[in-house]
Amino acid sequence: MKTLEELSREYQCLKGSQWHNYMVMYDLLFTPIREKVMSILEIGIAEGTSLKIWQDYFPHAIIYGVDINVPKNVTGDRIRMFEGKQQDWDFLKQTMDKIGPCDVIIDDGGHILQHQLCSLLYLIDWVREGGFYIIEDVPETNLKFWEFLTMHMAGISQGKLEQIPIFTGPITESILGFRRKKGLLE
């Protein structure tokens, strides 16, 4: 089986080492659960390249994508796409009612703090126990806010969330993530 880095090179995805270098971290996080992941949701799918990567990498998962402009040329037996805005809770509710809880949610959407926060606050409860919620492309200027929010969320989550250490890529953007403790994927 190919690594995420190998797949990102094959599909020429910006998440690989040739640009953001996120796939290195994702390989570390996802390799132990690769065969167990049944659903993954990515917000912000652009041309759909990463959806193809997730489909190749997670052999049993249904791959869901959300974007304001869903690409028409992305196909796959296990790929499903929904068109809408990540900050629209009505849209998110309708979408999640259709797909149910996910093992992995990745926010690669609008890269706007308010949109990232809106999605996180609604979708964190849709992450299965043991699963991950990851926010990509967090500008360094927003990291202090996210650190504050993380401490606040740890208090209100009653120990159900743990923060994934912040990963800073080769450019001025980072990944911030959470993992729900206990459950299916452990």
GROMACS elastic network, one bead per residue, 0.5 to 0.9 nm:
[ bonds ]
;  ai    aj funct       b0    kb
    1    56     6  0.89950   500
    1    57     6  0.77656   500
    2     5     6  0.80506   500
    2     6     6  0.59542   500
    2     7     6  0.64889   500
    2    56     6  0.85144   500
    2    57     6  0.72564   500
    3     6     6  0.51729   500
    3     7     6  0.63106   500
    3     8     6  0.86083   500
    3    23     6  0.85581   500
    3    24     6  0.89417   500
    3    27     6  0.67335   500
    3    31     6  0.84272   500
    3    57     6  0.74545   500
    4     8     6  0.59793   500
    4     9     6  0.85995   500
    4    16     6  0.78439   500
    4    23     6  0.56152   500
    4    24     6  0.74472   500
    4    26     6  0.73476   500
    4    27     6  0.60102   500
    4    53     6  0.73574   500
    4    54     6  0.83801   500
    4    57     6  0.68640   500
    5     8     6  0.50490   500
    5     9     6  0.63349   500
    5    10     6  0.86524   500
    5    15     6  0.84251   500
    5    16     6  0.56005   500
    5    17     6  0.70835   500
    5    21     6  0.83752   500
    5    22     6  0.87125   500
    5    23     6  0.54198   500
    5    24     6  0.64937   500
    5    26     6  0.89645   500
    5    27     6  0.77085   500
    6     9     6  0.52591   500
    6    10     6  0.62450   500
    6    11     6  0.87422   500
    6    16     6  0.83695   500
    7    11     6  0.60812   500
    7    12     6  0.81370   500
    7    13     6  0.82027   500
    7    16     6  0.85241   500
    7    53     6  0.60672   500
    7    56     6  0.80145   500
    7    57     6  0.79535   500
    8    11     6  0.52060   500
    8    12     6  0.55182   500
    8    14     6  0.73806   500
    8    15     6  0.67762   500
    8    16     6  0.52615   500
    8    17     6  0.83207   500
    8    18     6  0.89542   500
    8    23     6  0.75771   500
    8    49     6  0.86043   500
    8    50     6  0.79064   500
    8    53     6  0.69352   500
    9    13     6  0.64872   500
    9    14     6  0.87897   500
    9    16     6  0.67348   500
    9    17     6  0.83463   500
    9    18     6  0.79751   500
   10    13     6  0.79259   500
   11    49     6  0.65532   500
   11    50     6  0.81861   500
   11    52     6  0.81493   500
   11    53     6  0.73781   500
   12    15     6  0.87611   500
   12    16     6  0.79962   500
   12    18     6  0.86796   500
   12    49     6  0.79481   500
   13    16     6  0.60948   500
   13    18     6  0.84954   500
   13    19     6  0.84975   500
   13    49     6  0.62930   500
   13    50     6  0.67318   500
   13    53     6  0.86043   500
   14    17     6  0.78675   500
   14    18     6  0.68892   500
   14    19     6  0.53803   500
   14    20     6  0.61848   500
   14    21     6  0.80178   500
   14    22     6  0.87487   500
   14    50     6  0.88797   500
   15    18     6  0.78930   500
   15    19     6  0.64439   500
   15    20     6  0.51086   500
   15    21     6  0.57404   500
   15    22     6  0.52307   500
   15    23     6  0.59215   500
   15    50     6  0.81349   500
   16    19     6  0.59633   500
   16    20     6  0.59407   500
   16    22     6  0.59451   500
   16    23     6  0.52234   500
   16    24     6  0.74784   500
   17    20     6  0.59896   500
   17    22     6  0.71581   500
   17    23     6  0.71601   500
   17    24     6  0.75488   500
   17   170     6  0.88259   500
   18    21     6  0.67337   500
   19    22     6  0.85839   500
   19   169     6  0.84849   500
   19   170     6  0.75061   500
   19   171     6  0.80547   500
   20    23     6  0.81870   500
   20   137     6  0.87317   500
   20   168     6  0.89740   500
   20   169     6  0.55480   500
   20   170     6  0.63120   500
   20   171     6  0.69045   500
   20   173     6  0.81052   500
   20   174     6  0.87594   500
   21    24     6  0.61075   500
   21    25     6  0.78454   500
   21   169     6  0.59940   500
   21   170     6  0.71335   500
   22    25     6  0.55362   500
   22    26     6  0.63171   500
   22    27     6  0.87662   500
   22   136     6  0.85075   500
   22   167     6  0.81884   500
   22   168     6  0.88093   500
   22   169     6  0.69647   500
   22   174     6  0.87489   500
   22   175     6  0.77427   500
   23    27     6  0.59173   500
   23    28     6  0.85551   500
   24    27     6  0.52744   500
   24    28     6  0.66198   500
   24    29     6  0.89475   500
   25    28     6  0.51491   500
   25    29     6  0.63103   500
   25    30     6  0.85624   500
   25   167     6  0.76885   500
   26    29     6  0.50077   500
   26    30     6  0.57132   500
   26    31     6  0.79367   500
   27    30     6  0.53242   500
   27    31     6  0.54588   500
   27    32     6  0.87603   500
   28    31     6  0.59856   500
   28    32     6  0.78007   500
   29    32     6  0.70045   500
   29    33     6  0.79075   500
   29   132     6  0.88966   500
   30    33     6  0.53162   500
   30    34     6  0.55941   500
   30    37     6  0.87411   500
   31    34     6  0.50643   500
   31    35     6  0.83543   500
   32    35     6  0.80012   500
   32    36     6  0.86420   500
   32   185     6  0.89388   500
   33    36     6  0.52078   500
   33    37     6  0.62005   500
   33    58     6  0.89467   500
   33   185     6  0.63264   500
   33   186     6  0.79380   500
   34    37     6  0.58522   500
   34    57     6  0.73458   500
   34    58     6  0.55524   500
   34    59     6  0.76122   500
   34    60     6  0.86102   500
   35    38     6  0.82839   500
   35    58     6  0.64854   500
   35    59     6  0.65286   500
   35    60     6  0.66654   500
   35    61     6  0.85570   500
   36    58     6  0.82683   500
   36    59     6  0.88634   500
   36    60     6  0.73621   500
   36    61     6  0.82334   500
   36   103     6  0.88568   500
   36   184     6  0.82209   500
   36   185     6  0.64512   500
   37    40     6  0.75173   500
   37    58     6  0.66212   500
   37    59     6  0.83113   500
   37    60     6  0.66792   500
   37    61     6  0.56954   500
   37    62     6  0.88074   500
   37   102     6  0.85005   500
   37   103     6  0.58952   500
   37   104     6  0.77607   500
   37   131     6  0.86289   500
   37   185     6  0.74333   500
   38    58     6  0.79694   500
   38    59     6  0.86115   500
   38    60     6  0.56242   500
   38    62     6  0.61298   500
   38    63     6  0.85678   500
   38   102     6  0.74841   500
   38   103     6  0.66300   500
   38   104     6  0.89677   500
   39    58     6  0.88311   500
   39    60     6  0.81240   500
   39    63     6  0.59466   500
   39    64     6  0.74679   500
   39    99     6  0.86195   500
   39   100     6  0.89403   500
   39   101     6  0.78566   500
   39   102     6  0.50205   500
   39   103     6  0.55270   500
   39   104     6  0.67899   500
   39   105     6  0.87620   500
   40    54     6  0.79811   500
   40    58     6  0.89425   500
   40    61     6  0.67726   500
   40    62     6  0.65430   500
   40    63     6  0.51496   500
   40    64     6  0.60288   500
   40    65     6  0.83893   500
   40   102     6  0.56062   500
   40   103     6  0.58842   500
   40   105     6  0.57948   500
   40   106     6  0.79153   500
   41    62     6  0.86468   500
   41    63     6  0.61788   500
   41    65     6  0.56351   500
   41    66     6  0.75861   500
   41   102     6  0.67484   500
   41   103     6  0.83382   500
   41   104     6  0.63302   500
   41   106     6  0.63013   500
   41   107     6  0.84303   500
   42    45     6  0.67012   500
   42    50     6  0.85265   500
   42    51     6  0.77499   500
   42    63     6  0.79557   500
   42    64     6  0.63001   500
   42    66     6  0.62977   500
   42    67     6  0.87282   500
   42   104     6  0.82747   500
   42   105     6  0.57876   500
   42   107     6  0.59523   500
   42   108     6  0.68568   500
   42   109     6  0.82296   500
   43    64     6  0.85608   500
   43    65     6  0.58884   500
   43    67     6  0.61457   500
   43    86     6  0.70072   500
   43   105     6  0.77848   500
   43   106     6  0.61940   500
   43   108     6  0.54035   500
   43   109     6  0.50582   500
   43   110     6  0.86144   500
   44    48     6  0.87372   500
   44    65     6  0.71557   500
   44    66     6  0.58441   500
   44    68     6  0.77848   500
   44    69     6  0.89443   500
   44    86     6  0.83655   500
   44   106     6  0.86784   500
   44   107     6  0.67620   500
   44   110     6  0.69546   500
   45    49     6  0.74034   500
   45    50     6  0.69876   500
   45    51     6  0.72278   500
   45    65     6  0.61758   500
   45    66     6  0.65619   500
   45    67     6  0.59111   500
   45    69     6  0.86600   500
   45    70     6  0.75454   500
   45    71     6  0.81501   500
   45   108     6  0.73063   500
   45   109     6  0.74268   500
   46    49     6  0.76564   500
   46    50     6  0.87927   500
   46    67     6  0.72162   500
   46    69     6  0.75946   500
   46    70     6  0.74291   500
   46    71     6  0.70457   500
   46   109     6  0.88030   500
   47    50     6  0.83538   500
   47    70     6  0.79726   500
   47    71     6  0.57007   500
   47    72     6  0.86998   500
   47    73     6  0.81655   500
   47    74     6  0.76120   500
   48    51     6  0.52646   500
   48    52     6  0.67486   500
   48    65     6  0.80872   500
   48    70     6  0.82348   500
   48    71     6  0.66131   500
   48    73     6  0.83639   500
   48    74     6  0.60466   500
   49    52     6  0.54005   500
   49    53     6  0.65542   500
   49    54     6  0.89379   500
   49    74     6  0.81007   500
   50    54     6  0.61224   500
   50    55     6  0.84928   500
   51    54     6  0.51442   500
   51    55     6  0.61546   500
   51    56     6  0.86812   500
   51    63     6  0.65206   500
   51    64     6  0.76798   500
   51    65     6  0.70992   500
   51    74     6  0.82715   500
   51    79     6  0.70716   500
   52    55     6  0.50620   500
   52    56     6  0.62637   500
   52    57     6  0.85763   500
   52    63     6  0.85883   500
   52    74     6  0.79065   500
   52    75     6  0.82632   500
   52    76     6  0.76064   500
   52    79     6  0.79785   500
   53    56     6  0.51695   500
   53    57     6  0.60122   500
   53    58     6  0.85176   500
   54    58     6  0.57829   500
   54    59     6  0.85958   500
   54    61     6  0.82828   500
   54    63     6  0.68727   500
   55    58     6  0.56210   500
   55    59     6  0.66462   500
   55    60     6  0.83670   500
   55    61     6  0.70079   500
   55    62     6  0.74968   500
   55    63     6  0.63271   500
   55    76     6  0.78461   500
   55    77     6  0.88646   500
   55    78     6  0.68310   500
   55    79     6  0.72639   500
   56    59     6  0.63859   500
   58    61     6  0.55632   500
   58    62     6  0.85672   500
   58    63     6  0.88206   500
   59    62     6  0.88938   500
   60    78     6  0.86800   500
   61    78     6  0.71148   500
   62    77     6  0.85133   500
   62    79     6  0.61585   500
   62    80     6  0.75429   500
   63    78     6  0.58186   500
   63    80     6  0.61667   500
   63    81     6  0.83374   500
   64    78     6  0.83024   500
   64    79     6  0.58995   500
   64    81     6  0.55658   500
   64    82     6  0.77073   500
   64    99     6  0.81909   500
   65    70     6  0.82719   500
   65    79     6  0.76757   500
   65    80     6  0.63296   500
   65    82     6  0.62165   500
   65    83     6  0.84633   500
   66    69     6  0.84940   500
   66    70     6  0.72812   500
   66    80     6  0.88680   500
   66    81     6  0.58144   500
   66    83     6  0.57787   500
   66    84     6  0.66418   500
   66    85     6  0.78739   500
   66    86     6  0.76031   500
   66    95     6  0.88539   500
   66   109     6  0.83544   500
   67    70     6  0.55234   500
   67    71     6  0.86293   500
   67    81     6  0.79230   500
   67    82     6  0.67255   500
   67    83     6  0.52583   500
   67    84     6  0.57769   500
   67    85     6  0.66332   500
   67    86     6  0.75589   500
   67   109     6  0.72424   500
   68    82     6  0.84511   500
   68    83     6  0.52880   500
   68    85     6  0.55170   500
   68    86     6  0.81087   500
   69    82     6  0.89877   500
   69    83     6  0.61746   500
   69    84     6  0.76575   500
   70    74     6  0.88780   500
   70    81     6  0.68033   500
   70    82     6  0.69619   500
   70    83     6  0.56872   500
   70    84     6  0.86440   500
   71    74     6  0.62157   500
   71    81     6  0.86694   500
   72    75     6  0.81797   500
   74    79     6  0.81461   500
   75    78     6  0.84766   500
   75    79     6  0.65857   500
   75    80     6  0.85032   500
   76    79     6  0.51154   500
   76    80     6  0.82069   500
   77    80     6  0.85196   500
   82    95     6  0.72552   500
   83    91     6  0.88384   500
   84    87     6  0.88716   500
   84    88     6  0.76256   500
   84    91     6  0.64090   500
   84    92     6  0.82048   500
   85    88     6  0.54168   500
   85    89     6  0.86117   500
   85    91     6  0.70782   500
   85    92     6  0.80816   500
   85   109     6  0.88742   500
   85   110     6  0.89508   500
   85   115     6  0.88394   500
   86    89     6  0.75924   500
   86    91     6  0.77780   500
   86    92     6  0.69032   500
   86   107     6  0.88216   500
   86   109     6  0.71152   500
   86   110     6  0.78873   500
   86   115     6  0.64429   500
   86   116     6  0.79102   500
   86   118     6  0.76021   500
   86   119     6  0.59306   500
   87    91     6  0.84221   500
   87    92     6  0.79856   500
   87   114     6  0.78486   500
   87   115     6  0.50437   500
   87   116     6  0.76977   500
   87   117     6  0.84105   500
   87   118     6  0.54369   500
   87   119     6  0.59030   500
   88    91     6  0.53422   500
   88    92     6  0.62608   500
   88    93     6  0.86714   500
   88   115     6  0.88721   500
   88   118     6  0.81314   500
   88   119     6  0.82921   500
   89    93     6  0.59274   500
   89    94     6  0.85018   500
   89   118     6  0.78943   500
   89   119     6  0.78477   500
   89   122     6  0.70437   500
   90    93     6  0.51191   500
   90    94     6  0.62337   500
   90    95     6  0.85828   500
   91    94     6  0.51805   500
   91    95     6  0.60963   500
   91    96     6  0.85539   500
   92    95     6  0.50599   500
   92    96     6  0.59743   500
   92    97     6  0.83518   500
   92   119     6  0.80738   500
   92   122     6  0.77700   500
   92   123     6  0.78668   500
   93    96     6  0.52060   500
   93    97     6  0.59096   500
   93    98     6  0.85871   500
   93   122     6  0.83739   500
   93   123     6  0.88731   500
   94    97     6  0.51764   500
   94    98     6  0.64819   500
   94    99     6  0.89862   500
   95    98     6  0.52591   500
   95    99     6  0.64097   500
   95   100     6  0.83063   500
   96    99     6  0.50421   500
   96   100     6  0.51784   500
   96   101     6  0.71747   500
   96   102     6  0.89834   500
   96   123     6  0.83899   500
   96   126     6  0.75687   500
   97   100     6  0.56450   500
   97   101     6  0.87630   500
   99   102     6  0.79972   500
  100   126     6  0.71379   500
  101   125     6  0.81358   500
  101   127     6  0.55702   500
  101   128     6  0.57757   500
  102   105     6  0.66181   500
  102   126     6  0.62302   500
  102   127     6  0.50769   500
  102   128     6  0.56951   500
  102   131     6  0.74436   500
  102   132     6  0.86661   500
  103   126     6  0.86642   500
  103   127     6  0.58005   500
  103   128     6  0.52812   500
  103   129     6  0.77844   500
  103   130     6  0.74560   500
  103   132     6  0.64151   500
  103   133     6  0.85437   500
  103   184     6  0.88501   500
  103   185     6  0.79209   500
  104   127     6  0.66846   500
  104   128     6  0.79932   500
  104   131     6  0.55446   500
  104   133     6  0.59788   500
  104   134     6  0.78712   500
  105   123     6  0.81950   500
  105   124     6  0.85483   500
  105   126     6  0.87083   500
  105   127     6  0.70303   500
  105   131     6  0.82629   500
  105   132     6  0.62682   500
  105   134     6  0.62295   500
  105   135     6  0.85234   500
  106   109     6  0.87226   500
  106   132     6  0.80865   500
  106   133     6  0.59402   500
  106   135     6  0.58954   500
  106   136     6  0.72204   500
  106   177     6  0.88315   500
  107   110     6  0.85136   500
  107   111     6  0.83835   500
  107   116     6  0.70773   500
  107   119     6  0.79189   500
  107   120     6  0.83630   500
  107   133     6  0.78407   500
  107   134     6  0.60958   500
  107   136     6  0.59564   500
  107   137     6  0.87873   500
  108   111     6  0.68367   500
  108   116     6  0.87711   500
  108   134     6  0.86207   500
  108   135     6  0.65171   500
  108   136     6  0.52849   500
  108   137     6  0.70223   500
  109   112     6  0.81518   500
  109   115     6  0.80553   500
  109   116     6  0.76593   500
  109   135     6  0.88133   500
  109   136     6  0.82994   500
  110   113     6  0.85355   500
  110   115     6  0.66800   500
  110   116     6  0.75556   500
  111   114     6  0.87327   500
  111   115     6  0.72183   500
  111   116     6  0.66784   500
  111   135     6  0.87985   500
  111   136     6  0.77422   500
  111   137     6  0.63185   500
  111   138     6  0.69534   500
  111   139     6  0.84042   500
  112   115     6  0.52983   500
  112   116     6  0.61375   500
  112   117     6  0.85690   500
  112   138     6  0.86100   500
  113   116     6  0.51176   500
  113   117     6  0.60371   500
  113   118     6  0.84846   500
  113   138     6  0.80540   500
  113   142     6  0.75782   500
  114   117     6  0.51256   500
  114   118     6  0.60196   500
  114   119     6  0.86222   500
  115   118     6  0.50648   500
  115   119     6  0.61801   500
  115   120     6  0.85006   500
  116   119     6  0.53132   500
  116   120     6  0.60834   500
  116   121     6  0.86424   500
  116   135     6  0.72567   500
  116   138     6  0.89995   500
  117   120     6  0.50645   500
  117   121     6  0.60833   500
  117   122     6  0.86197   500
  118   121     6  0.53986   500
  118   122     6  0.63980   500
  118   123     6  0.85302   500
  119   122     6  0.53311   500
  119   123     6  0.57408   500
  119   124     6  0.80303   500
  120   123     6  0.52509   500
  120   124     6  0.55033   500
  120   125     6  0.88371   500
  120   133     6  0.79207   500
  120   134     6  0.89863   500
  120   135     6  0.84102   500
  121   124     6  0.59486   500
  121   125     6  0.80120   500
  122   125     6  0.68359   500
  122   126     6  0.79735   500
  123   126     6  0.51117   500
  123   127     6  0.70015   500
  123   133     6  0.84565   500
  124   127     6  0.55779   500
  124   128     6  0.89611   500
  124   132     6  0.89594   500
  124   133     6  0.68141   500
  124   178     6  0.87914   500
  124   180     6  0.87326   500
  125   128     6  0.78330   500
  127   130     6  0.81674   500
  127   131     6  0.58170   500
  127   132     6  0.66873   500
  127   133     6  0.69010   500
  127   179     6  0.85091   500
  127   180     6  0.71557   500
  128   131     6  0.52016   500
  128   132     6  0.80044   500
  128   180     6  0.70083   500
  128   183     6  0.75055   500
  128   184     6  0.75416   500
  128   185     6  0.84629   500
  129   132     6  0.85040   500
  129   160     6  0.83840   500
  129   179     6  0.78996   500
  129   181     6  0.56775   500
  129   182     6  0.54809   500
  129   184     6  0.63556   500
  129   185     6  0.73193   500
  129   186     6  0.86595   500
  130   179     6  0.62557   500
  130   181     6  0.50537   500
  130   182     6  0.51459   500
  130   183     6  0.50687   500
  130   184     6  0.61114   500
  130   186     6  0.59170   500
  131   178     6  0.84003   500
  131   179     6  0.55803   500
  131   180     6  0.55601   500
  131   181     6  0.77630   500
  131   182     6  0.88139   500
  131   183     6  0.82973   500
  131   184     6  0.82205   500
  131   185     6  0.66639   500
  131   186     6  0.88369   500
  132   164     6  0.88967   500
  132   177     6  0.69846   500
  132   178     6  0.56872   500
  132   180     6  0.65208   500
  133   176     6  0.85241   500
  133   177     6  0.55268   500
  133   178     6  0.51574   500
  133   179     6  0.63524   500
  133   180     6  0.82760   500
  134   164     6  0.86722   500
  134   175     6  0.68619   500
  134   176     6  0.57953   500
  134   178     6  0.63519   500
  134   179     6  0.86012   500
  135   138     6  0.69341   500
  135   174     6  0.84401   500
  135   175     6  0.56604   500
  135   176     6  0.51745   500
  135   177     6  0.59731   500
  135   178     6  0.88719   500
  136   173     6  0.78092   500
  136   174     6  0.63986   500
  136   176     6  0.66285   500
  136   177     6  0.84762   500
  137   169     6  0.88834   500
  137   172     6  0.83878   500
  137   174     6  0.53161   500
  137   175     6  0.60529   500
  137   176     6  0.85068   500
  138   141     6  0.82192   500
  138   142     6  0.66372   500
  138   143     6  0.70521   500
  138   146     6  0.88832   500
  138   172     6  0.84137   500
  138   173     6  0.51990   500
  138   175     6  0.60818   500
  138   176     6  0.71168   500
  139   142     6  0.55394   500
  139   143     6  0.68562   500
  139   172     6  0.61579   500
  139   174     6  0.64153   500
  140   143     6  0.52074   500
  140   144     6  0.80860   500
  140   168     6  0.86444   500
  140   172     6  0.61416   500
  140   173     6  0.60257   500
  140   174     6  0.69982   500
  141   144     6  0.72583   500
  141   145     6  0.84669   500
  142   145     6  0.54068   500
  142   146     6  0.64321   500
  142   147     6  0.88035   500
  143   146     6  0.50170   500
  143   147     6  0.60749   500
  143   148     6  0.86383   500
  143   166     6  0.89982   500
  143   174     6  0.84170   500
  143   176     6  0.87155   500
  144   147     6  0.50365   500
  144   148     6  0.63234   500
  144   149     6  0.86454   500
  145   148     6  0.51587   500
  145   149     6  0.61725   500
  145   150     6  0.85600   500
  146   150     6  0.59067   500
  146   151     6  0.85832   500
  146   176     6  0.80641   500
  147   150     6  0.50887   500
  147   151     6  0.64166   500
  147   152     6  0.87339   500
  148   151     6  0.53166   500
  148   152     6  0.63349   500
  148   153     6  0.86934   500
  149   153     6  0.59746   500
  149   154     6  0.84596   500
  150   153     6  0.50591   500
  150   154     6  0.60609   500
  150   155     6  0.86561   500
  150   162     6  0.88403   500
  150   163     6  0.71877   500
  150   178     6  0.87842   500
  151   154     6  0.51521   500
  151   155     6  0.64982   500
  151   156     6  0.89912   500
  152   155     6  0.52379   500
  152   156     6  0.64943   500
  152   157     6  0.86280   500
  153   156     6  0.51225   500
  153   157     6  0.57568   500
  153   158     6  0.85939   500
  153   161     6  0.78290   500
  154   157     6  0.52423   500
  154   158     6  0.65808   500
  154   159     6  0.61864   500
  154   160     6  0.76878   500
  154   161     6  0.62174   500
  154   162     6  0.71528   500
  154   163     6  0.83534   500
  155   158     6  0.57963   500
  155   159     6  0.72271   500
  156   159     6  0.80588   500
  157   160     6  0.53534   500
  157   161     6  0.61893   500
  158   161     6  0.77962   500
  159   162     6  0.73008   500
  159   180     6  0.89382   500
  159   181     6  0.78776   500
  160   179     6  0.82918   500
  160   180     6  0.56299   500
  160   181     6  0.52693   500
  160   182     6  0.80142   500
  161   178     6  0.62979   500
  161   179     6  0.56004   500
  161   181     6  0.58809   500
  162   177     6  0.85827   500
  162   178     6  0.55720   500
  162   179     6  0.53203   500
  162   180     6  0.65349   500
  162   181     6  0.69809   500
  163   166     6  0.82352   500
  163   176     6  0.78657   500
  163   177     6  0.58979   500
  163   179     6  0.63591   500
  163   180     6  0.89838   500
  164   167     6  0.85060   500
  164   176     6  0.68159   500
  164   178     6  0.53617   500
  164   179     6  0.68275   500
  165   175     6  0.86940   500
  165   176     6  0.72695   500
  165   177     6  0.73968   500
  165   178     6  0.87969   500
  166   174     6  0.67923   500
  166   175     6  0.58812   500
  166   176     6  0.52508   500
  166   177     6  0.72733   500
  167   173     6  0.87959   500
  167   174     6  0.54734   500
  167   175     6  0.52245   500
  167   176     6  0.69392   500
  168   171     6  0.77879   500
  168   172     6  0.74343   500
  168   173     6  0.62020   500
  168   175     6  0.64996   500
  169   172     6  0.68510   500
  169   173     6  0.59686   500
  169   174     6  0.56395   500
  169   175     6  0.78504   500
  170   173     6  0.77834   500
  170   174     6  0.88785   500
  171   174     6  0.82494   500
  180   183     6  0.82808   500
  181   186     6  0.85091   500
  182   185     6  0.77574   500
  182   186     6  0.64053   500
  183   186     6  0.58935   500
